Amino acid sequence: QVQLVESGGGLVQAGGSLILSCAASGSIFRIDTMGWYRQAPGKQRELVALITSTGSTNYADSVKGRFTISRDNAKNTVYLQMNSLKPEDTAVYYCNKAGAYGSVGYPWGQGAQVTVSS
């Protein structure tokens, strides 16, 4: 059973930075394309960043240039560095294995709450 554990969330002022971590246990992590997702109150969960097994990345337009996704396969961990945070980045952030057509590979973890104050 794969378990995903997100950490590093918190309260930050607009313009600030946070780094999120996601530790994956029980998976062949190094071959997975991993994604960071977020869900704001009253909204659907959305994909914000992807990283392939070879390190190629892709970002949603709303975070491009501000967020950076990275991974450490030796630690089975994926990271999300978030800079120049905006109030609209407020959401619960999750990681997961990104599958085809918007699917995900594993049960969702508990997520990490990020709150950006104006």
PyMOL commands that set and color helices and strands:
alter all, ss='L'
color gray80, all
select helices_A, chain A and resi 29-31+73-75+87-89+100-102
alter helices_A, ss='H'
color red, helices_A
select strands_A, chain A and resi 3-7+10-13+18-25+34-39+46-51+57-59+67-72+77-82+91-97+112-117
alter strands_A, ss='S'
color yellow, strands_A
deselect
rebuild
show_as cartoon
